[in-house]
């Protein structure tokens, strides 16, 4: 899946490709404001398991500098496949 319609999730340092995209709307006017990668239960479980391992096994939960570095070098909305 390499076309521009493919959607991706960043899990445990790797892209997980899926083909579903969903739209986000404003609650008041129901106006579409963008699209996002829509995960299924399998992807959700993988992401939660990876986050749990990172929290328990890494320095993530103990070191604020590690968290700050990870967050400041995280993929951007553009590289994550978000569209406006």
N, C-alpha and C positions, 0 to 999 in steps of 0.2 A: 504494500500500500504506500505509494509514494506520491500520488496526485495531490493537488492542493486542497481537495475536499476531505482528505484523511485528517482525522483529529487524533491528538496525542495527549497522553498523560505522563507526567514525569514521576516515576516511582523507583525508589532505591537507586538513583543515579542512572536510570536508563529510560528511554522512551517506550511507552506501551501504546501501540497503534490500535485505534478503533475507527469505525466508520460512522458512528452516530454523532450528530450535531443537534443541539437543541437551541431554542431561542429564549432570550431573557426579555421580559416586558416590564414596563412600569405598572405598578398595581393600580394606580389611579386612572390612567388613561388607556391602559392596555396597549401602549405603543411599544413596538419592538426597539430595544436599545442595543442589541448585539446578539452574538451566538457564542456557544461554548461547547467544549467536548463533553458529551453525555456518557458517563460510565455505567456499566452494568454491575451487578452484584460481585462478580468475580474480580473486576478491577478495584472496586471499593474494598473488598477483603484484602487484596494484595497490598493496597496503599496503607490500610490500617495496620496490617501485620508488619510492614516495613517501618512504619513510624514507631510502632511499639518496640521493635528490635533496636532501632536507633536510640530511642529513649533509654531502654534498659542496658544495652551493651556498649553504647558509646559514651562520649563525654558531653553529648548534647544537653542532658539534664543537669549537668554539674558546672558547666563553664559558659558564662554569658558571652565571652569572646568567640567561642566556637559557634554559638547560635547566631551572633551578629555577623560573623564571616559567612556562614552558610546562607543567611537570608540576603546579605548584600551581593552574593554571587549567584543567587538563584536564577533560574530561567525567567525571562520577562514574559508578560502576557503575549507579546508577539511571537516569541519562540515557543510558547506553549500552545499556539494555534488559536488564540482568541481573535475574534474579528469584531469590528464595530460596524 
